[in-house]
Amino acid sequence: MAAGKGEITVDVTQAWVMTPVQPMDWLIVAPIVLCLGAGGILLMFRKDVRQHVRITLGGLALVVVANGALLHRVVTDGPLVMTMGRWLPPFGITFNADILGVSFALVASIVALLGALYAISDVDDIERRYGFYPFLMMMMAGVMGSFLTGDIFNLYVWFEVLLISSFGLIVLGSTHRQLDGALRYAFLNLIATTIFLITTGYLYGVFGTLNMADIARKAAEHREAGPLLTIAALYFFAFGMKAAAFPVNAWLPASYHTPKVVVSAIFAGLLTKVGVYALLRVGFTLFPPERDVFAPAFAIAGALTMVLGALGALAQNDIRRMLAFLVVSGIGLMLAGIAMSGPLGIGGAVFYALHSMVAMTAVFLLAGLMQRRNGAAHLSDAGGLYASSPLLAALALVLIFAVAGLPPFSGLWPKVMLVKAGLDIGAWWLVATILLSAFLTTLALARLFLLAFWRPAPAGFAGQASPDSRSALAGVVGLTVPLVVFGVYPEPVVQLSVSAAEWLLNPQPYVNAVFPAAQP
């Protein structure tokens, strides 16, 4: 190629992609592009909020389809990679899709779609004008980007995108309660992202690259000279805070009960799982020996998170605050799987994360329907819901069994996998903790059902506060169906979760997909 007056031949084949991108390869960025594009279109219709519902539902439906097609492609052909700007990795920004990331992305997009369906009756025109739907689509862009990026700095960028959007969602309405919850939520999450950014700078100083696959293949040669244990510890702390793991979990139950019901539900289903995904990706792809060193700490933190979360739920009167503590308790189960390692333990953590996305979103939306029925946000004021709505009582019973991990619903199987993995490695105390937390969770949810549904309505209760809308019911039913289906027939999710675990434990296919020339 020409350079100044002289002709200098430059070989760009080592830095540039010289072949055209195949159309199907664009699937890897389609979920992110669709979320960003729908968010931009929503801003164009900011004066006509009646169109926001159609645009959001259509955009999220396309995201679900794209993620489904991407998962089929990854399961069939292995990891899929795209690097931006024609640059070859590690020079360009890489997106890398494997079973773990795409499974999380698919379930997250389904949860968001059904949450948006519920929001039709939960979000009024004023809140739409203040940007509920654009904030939702921008947050989903951050969630999709976090699950699909192959660059650790861009993982930080996508964390920031979802965090900033979630700030807008949590303060929507600007009540004193919301602002108080938003302050707690923002403060601790900003601390976590600050630690994340500082650690990423530290990582770049050691490796000179931020591409995850490049770091994974270079880690062995830096292990003796570089402070990788310190870097891994800082990452684990930052992601543990974002996942609401003990002892940095107080922000979640202090904030998740304050915003709109649909916002609480989507937060409960998705945001902590991004932290869990980051722990899995960094712990097993980048720093597996360091994760082994911290396995006892993961086990202890997981046990305390499980038990204290369940005990916190038992102590609550506010229904959504009680459910927020159960979100925390579920994070402990995922940490236990990370501590156990092995395909069964990690697979159990992945399965439980996918289950928790759906189940916790559904149970928060159920709490919204309960409040519509009798106007009660607290257990002390609730009652008579079984007589008022047998359908709602049936949904509640299914969701309570699913969240508690009782048969025949999907919450049972990841706990079985975790118990089996714990017994296989002789971690009796951790298995006992899992069973204890399941028992305490069942007690907390049984208390919810007995007081809110089985107990007669409080004296002076005049009847239904507001009718259930079809869209709200459809959202809850849509989330309940997979909890039943994959409880009765769990094999596809078990196989998917174990495959994701095996790929994590053997990251070489992930590395080879990014650097095919490095294959032996």
Rosetta blueprint (number, residue, H / E / L):
1 M L
2 A E
3 A E
4 G L
5 K L
6 G E
7 E E
8 I L
9 T L
10 V L
11 D L
12 V L
13 T L
14 Q L
15 A L
16 W E
17 V L
18 M L
19 T L
20 P L
21 V L
22 Q L
23 P H
24 M H
25 D H
26 W H
27 L H
28 I H
29 V L
30 A H
31 P H
32 I H
33 V H
34 L H
35 C H
36 L H
37 G H
38 A H
39 G H
40 G H
41 I H
42 L H
43 L H
44 M H
45 F L
46 R L
47 K L
48 D L
49 V H
50 R H
51 Q H
52 H H
53 V H
54 R H
55 I H
56 T H
57 L H
58 G H
59 G H
60 L H
61 A H
62 L H
63 V H
64 V H
65 V H
66 A H
67 N H
68 G H
69 A H
70 L H
71 L H
72 H H
73 R H
74 V H
75 V H
76 T H
77 D H
78 G L
79 P L
80 L E
81 V E
82 M E
83 T E
84 M H
85 G H
86 R H
87 W E
88 L L
89 P L
90 P L
91 F L
92 G L
93 I L
94 T E
95 F E
96 N E
97 A E
98 D L
99 I H
100 L H
101 G H
102 V H
103 S H
104 F H
105 A H
106 L H
107 V H
108 A H
109 S H
110 I H
111 V H
112 A H
113 L H
114 L H
115 G H
116 A H
117 L H
118 Y H
119 A H
120 I H
121 S H
122 D H
123 V L
124 D L
125 D H
126 I H
127 E H
128 R H
129 R H
130 Y L
131 G L
132 F H
133 Y H
134 P H
135 F H
136 L H
137 M H
138 M H
139 M H
140 M H
141 A H
142 G H
143 V H
144 M H
145 G H
146 S H
147 F H
148 L H
149 T E
150 G L
151 D E
152 I H
153 F H
154 N H
155 L H
156 Y H
157 V H
158 W H
159 F H
160 E H
161 V H
162 L H
163 L H
164 I H
165 S H
166 S H
167 F H
168 G H
169 L H
170 I H
171 V L
172 L L
173 G L
174 S L
175 T L
176 H H
177 R H
178 Q H
179 L H
180 D H
181 G H
182 A H
183 L H
184 R H
185 Y H
186 A H
187 F H
188 L H
189 N H
190 L H
191 I H
192 A H
193 T H
194 T H
195 I H
196 F H
197 L H
198 I H
199 T H
200 T H
201 G H
202 Y H
203 L H
204 Y H
205 G H
206 V H
207 F H
208 G L
209 T L
210 L L
211 N E
212 M H
213 A H
214 D H
215 I H
216 A H
217 R H
218 K H
219 A H
220 A H
221 E H
222 H H
223 R L
224 E L
225 A L
226 G L
227 P L
228 L H
229 L H
230 T H
231 I H
232 A H
233 A H
234 L H
235 Y H
236 F H
237 F H
238 A H
239 F H
240 G H
241 M H
242 K H
243 A L
244 A L
245 A L
246 F L
247 P L
248 V L
249 N L
250 A L
251 W H
252 L H
253 P H
254 A H
255 S H
256 Y L
257 H L
258 T L
259 P L
260 K L
261 V H
262 V H
263 V H
264 S H
265 A H
266 I H
267 F H
268 A H
269 G H
270 L H
271 L H
272 T H
273 K H
274 V H
275 G H
276 V H
277 Y H
278 A H
279 L H
280 L H
281 R H
282 V H
283 G H
284 F H
285 T H
286 L H
287 F L
288 P H
289 P H
290 E H
291 R H
292 D H
293 V H
294 F L
295 A H
296 P H
297 A H
298 F H
299 A H
300 I H
301 A H
302 G H
303 A H
304 L H
305 T H
306 M H
307 V H
308 L H
309 G H
310 A H
311 L H
312 G H
313 A H
314 L H
315 A L
316 Q L
317 N L
318 D E
319 I H
320 R H
321 R H
322 M H
323 L H
324 A H
325 F H
326 L H
327 V H
328 V H
329 S H
330 G H
331 I H
332 G H
333 L H
334 M H
335 L H
336 A H
337 G H
338 I H
339 A H
340 M H
341 S L
342 G H
343 P H
344 L H
345 G H
346 I H
347 G H
348 G H
349 A H
350 V H
351 F H
352 Y H
353 A H
354 L H
355 H H
356 S H
357 M H
358 V H
359 A H
360 M H
361 T H
362 A H
363 V H
364 F H
365 L H
366 L H
367 A H
368 G H
369 L H
370 M H
371 Q H
372 R H
373 R H
374 N H
375 G L
376 A L
377 A L
378 H E
379 L H
380 S H
381 D H
382 A L
383 G L
384 G L
385 L H
386 Y H
387 A H
388 S H
389 S L
390 P H
391 L H
392 L H
393 A H
394 A H
395 L H
396 A H
397 L H
398 V H
399 L H
400 I H
401 F H
402 A H
403 V H
404 A H
405 G L
406 L L
407 P L
408 P L
409 F L
410 S L
411 G L
412 L H
413 W H
414 P H
415 K H
416 V H
417 M H
418 L H
419 V H
420 K H
421 A H
422 G H
423 L H
424 D H
425 I L
426 G L
427 A L
428 W H
429 W H
430 L H
431 V H
432 A H
433 T H
434 I H
435 L H
436 L H
437 S H
438 A H
439 F H
440 L H
441 T H
442 T H
443 L H
444 A H
445 L H
446 A H
447 R H
448 L H
449 F H
450 L H
451 L H
452 A H
453 F H
454 W H
455 R L
456 P L
457 A L
458 P L
459 A L
460 G L
461 F L
462 A L
463 G L
464 Q L
465 A L
466 S L
467 P L
468 D L
469 S L
470 R H
471 S H
472 A H
473 L H
474 A H
475 G H
476 V H
477 V H
478 G H
479 L H
480 T H
481 V H
482 P H
483 L H
484 V H
485 V H
486 F H
487 G H
488 V H
489 Y L
490 P L
491 E H
492 P H
493 V H
494 V H
495 Q H
496 L H
497 S H
498 V H
499 S H
500 A H
501 A H
502 E H
503 W H
504 L H
505 L H
506 N L
507 P L
508 Q H
509 P H
510 Y H
511 V H
512 N H
513 A H
514 V H
515 F L
516 P H
517 A H
518 A H
519 Q L
520 P L
